[in-house]
């Protein structure tokens, strides 16, 4: 679920050293990008399984950040594992991963921790979303993820797009957990999760603090500053946005969970290597 990213966040002086390092890494990278669309609308991909050297696994940078990579399994709005997700692993550009590590350190001192739902997303996964959105007959998870939106409007309303900032490698879908974080209770047998905008007790139990909606909730209640959310939920959103903004992340106003690190190392590239540890094997520090 993506819409075009917000304007670039003002750059702060303390990132100059990191930016120089990124520039050098980018220059040395063998970049796997999509070629321009053909007249028939198809996109040709340059073959190759590896990420550029500027990419790392988040666990190699900060193993304390929780990971629940939703598109590697069926617990998502499509209801199936998504193309390109071979392992439930978070992959990001090095600057974005380092920035998350710094945000995590600050949040740990406040009794909270980060939990990521999605990081780098290959273009083939975005294509999978598009195919699903264009199939009006597949509405298996409408009641949970888009109960008030007609599926025919998912493109027009900006919930699905043919390109995603996630494919550039510096965007993350993330939430907060309160420490100590106990295992989430299992779903009740024989009972489907409630709508993503329902009270927390009725939604899928995945353990984070209450943000007012579940992750990937196709509803305006997911807008970060929606005035309908309660005071505690608003404070949780504020805490998350403040911690990430301090390290250079810009929130997408339509999704409280969606943040992009700026400046992006690859602002004009969309990658298609698979989400798997071997995609960055040999590139770890």
C-alpha positions in Angstrom: 0.0 0.0 0.0 1.8 3.1 -1.2 1.3 6.6 -2.4 4.0 9.0 -3.7 6.4 10.0 -1.0 6.2 13.5 0.7 8.7 16.3 -0.1 12.2 15.8 0.9 13.0 16.4 4.6 15.5 19.2 5.3 18.9 17.9 5.6 20.9 18.3 8.8 24.6 19.0 9.0 25.5 15.9 11.1 24.6 13.6 8.1 27.4 14.9 5.8 29.8 12.2 6.7 27.3 9.5 6.2 26.2 11.0 2.8 29.8 10.9 1.5 30.1 7.3 2.5 26.9 6.5 0.8 28.0 8.3 -2.4 31.1 6.2 -2.5 29.1 3.0 -2.0 26.6 3.9 -4.7 29.4 4.6 -7.1 30.8 1.1 -6.5 27.5 -0.7 -6.6 26.2 -2.8 -9.5 22.7 -1.5 -9.5 19.8 -3.7 -10.3 17.1 -1.4 -11.5 14.0 -1.6 -13.7 14.3 -0.4 -17.3 11.8 2.2 -18.5 8.3 0.8 -19.3 7.8 -0.3 -22.9 5.0 0.9 -25.1 3.0 -2.1 -24.1 3.3 -1.2 -20.4 5.6 -4.2 -19.6 8.8 -3.6 -17.7 12.1 -5.3 -18.5 14.4 -6.2 -15.6 18.2 -6.4 -15.6 19.0 -9.9 -14.3 21.0 -10.5 -11.2 20.3 -11.8 -7.7 22.4 -9.5 -5.5 21.7 -6.2 -3.9 24.2 -3.3 -4.3 26.8 -3.0 -1.5 24.9 -0.2 0.1 22.3 -2.7 1.3 22.5 -4.7 4.6 20.2 -6.9 6.7 18.7 -4.9 9.6 19.6 -7.8 12.0 23.3 -7.3 11.2 23.1 -3.7 12.3 20.7 -4.0 15.2 19.4 -7.4 16.2 17.3 -5.9 19.0 14.7 -4.4 16.6 11.8 -6.8 16.3 10.8 -8.1 12.9 7.4 -9.3 11.7 7.8 -9.3 7.9 4.2 -9.7 6.9 4.6 -10.2 3.2 6.7 -13.3 3.7 3.6 -15.1 4.9 -0.1 -15.1 4.5 -0.9 -12.6 7.3 -1.5 -9.7 5.0 -4.3 -8.0 2.9 -3.6 -10.3 -0.1 -3.8 -13.4 2.1 -0.8 -15.2 0.4 3.0 -14.9 0.6 4.0 -12.1 -1.7 6.3 -12.6 -4.8 9.9 -11.9 -4.0 9.8 -12.5 -0.2 11.8 -15.7 0.1 12.6 -15.1 3.8 11.1 -13.0 6.6 14.1 -10.7 6.7 14.4 -6.9 6.8 16.8 -5.5 4.2 17.6 -1.8 4.0 20.2 0.6 2.8 23.0 1.1 5.3 22.1 4.7 6.2 18.5 3.8 6.8 19.5 0.8 9.0 22.0 2.9 11.0 19.3 5.5 11.5 16.9 2.9 12.8 19.6 1.7 15.2 20.0 5.2 16.6 16.2 5.6 17.0 16.0 2.2 18.7 18.7 3.2 21.2 16.7 6.3 22.2 13.4 4.4 22.4 14.9 1.7 24.6 15.7 4.3 27.2 12.0 5.3 27.1 10.9 1.7 27.7 9.9 1.0 24.1 11.3 -0.8 21.0 10.8 -0.7 17.3 9.1 -3.5 15.4 9.3 -3.6 11.6 6.6 -5.0 9.3 8.3 -4.3 5.9 11.5 -2.8 4.7 13.0 -3.1 1.2 10.2 -4.4 -1.2 11.1 -5.8 -4.7 9.3 -4.6 -7.7 7.9 -8.1 -8.3 6.1 -7.8 -5.0 4.6 -4.4 -6.0 3.5 -6.1 -9.3 1.8 -8.8 -7.2 -0.1 -6.2 -5.3 -1.2 -4.6 -8.6 -2.5 -7.9 -9.9 -4.4 -8.6 -6.7 -5.9 -5.1 -6.8 -7.1 -5.6 -10.4 -8.9 -8.8 -9.5 -12.4 -7.8 -8.3 -13.2 -11.4 -7.3 -10.5 -11.8 -4.7 -12.0 -10.1 -1.6 -11.0 -12.7 1.0 -9.7 -10.2 3.5 -11.9 -7.2 2.8 -13.6 -7.4 6.2 -10.3 -7.0 8.0 -8.1 -4.7 5.9 -10.4 -2.5 3.8 -13.9 -2.9 5.3 -15.1 0.6 4.2 -13.3 0.9 0.9 -14.6 -0.6 -2.4 -11.8 -2.6 -4.0 -12.3 -0.8 -7.3 -11.1 2.4 -5.6 -7.8 1.1 -4.2 -5.7 2.8 -7.0 -7.7 6.0 -7.1 -7.6 6.4 -3.4 -3.9 5.8 -3.2 -3.8 2.6 -1.3 -2.1 0.6 -4.1 0.4 2.0 -6.6 2.4 0.6 -9.5 5.7 1.8 -7.9 6.7 1.9 -4.3 9.3 3.9 -2.3 10.0 0.7 -0.5 11.7 -0.6 -3.7 14.4 2.1 -3.3 15.5 0.5 -0.1 15.2 3.3 2.5 11.6 3.1 3.4 10.3 1.0 6.4 6.9 0.1 7.8 7.3 0.2 11.6 5.5 0.4 14.9 6.3 0.4 18.7 6.2 -2.3 21.3 6.3 -1.5 25.0 8.9 -3.3 27.1 9.0 -5.9 28.4 7.2 -7.2 25.3 5.4 -10.4 26.1 4.3 -12.9 23.4 1.1 -11.8 21.7 -1.9 -14.0 22.6 -2.9 -16.4 19.8 -6.0 -15.6 17.7 -9.1 -17.1 19.2 -9.9 -20.4 17.6 -12.7 -20.2 15.0 -12.9 -16.4 15.2 -11.7 -14.2 12.4 -9.9 -10.9 13.4 -12.1 -7.9 13.5 -11.8 -4.9 11.2 -8.4 -3.1 11.2 -10.1 0.0 12.5 -12.0 -1.7 15.3 -11.0 -1.4 19.0 -7.6 -3.1 19.7 -9.2 -6.0 21.5 -11.1 -7.0 18.3 -8.1 -6.7 15.9 -5.5 -9.2 15.1 -3.3 -9.6 18.3 0.3 -8.9 17.1 1.7 -7.2 20.3 2.5 -3.6 19.5 1.1 -0.6 21.4 -2.3 0.7 20.2 -1.9 3.0 17.2 -5.6 3.3 16.5 -5.6 0.9 13.6 -3.8 -2.3 12.6 -0.9 -2.3 10.1 -1.9 -1.9 6.4 -5.4 -0.6 7.3 -6.9 0.9 4.2 -8.8 3.6 5.9 -8.5 7.3 6.6 -8.2 6.5 10.3 -4.7 5.4 9.4 -3.7 9.0 8.6 -1.1 9.9 11.1 -2.9 13.0 12.4 -6.5 11.8 12.0 -8.3 13.6 14.9 -10.6 10.7 15.6 -8.0 8.6 17.3 -7.9 8.6 21.1 -5.4 10.5 23.2 -3.3 7.5 24.1 -3.2 6.3 20.5 -2.2 9.8 19.3 0.6 9.9 21.9 1.9 6.5 20.6 1.9 7.8 17.0 3.7 11.0 18.2 6.3 9.0 20.1 7.1 6.9 17.0 7.2 9.8 14.6 9.4 12.0 17.0 11.9 9.2 17.5 12.3 8.5 13.8 12.2 12.1 12.7 15.2 12.8 15.0 17.2 10.4 12.9 16.1 11.7 9.5 13.0 9.7 8.7 10.0 11.4 7.1 6.5 10.1 7.8 3.9 9.5 5.0 0.9 11.4 6.4 -1.6 8.8 5.0 0.1 5.9 6.9 1.2 6.2 10.5 3.6 3.3 10.0 5.4 4.4 6.8 8.7 6.3 7.1 11.4 7.1 4.5 15.0 8.0 5.4 16.3 11.1 3.8 18.4 11.7 1.8 17.8 8.4 0.0 21.0 6.8 -1.4 18.9 5.6 -4.5 16.2 8.2 -5.0 15.7 7.3 -8.7 16.1 3.5 -8.6 13.6 0.7 -8.0 15.2 -2.7 -7.3 14.0 -6.2 -7.8 16.4 -8.5 -6.1 14.6 -11.0 -3.7 14.1 -10.5 0.0 16.6 -13.1 1.3 19.8 -13.1 3.3 21.8 -14.3 0.4 20.8 -11.2 -1.6 23.2 -9.3 0.7 25.6 -12.2 1.5 29.2 -11.0 1.3 28.1 -7.3 1.8 27.8 -7.3 5.5 30.3 -5.2 7.5 
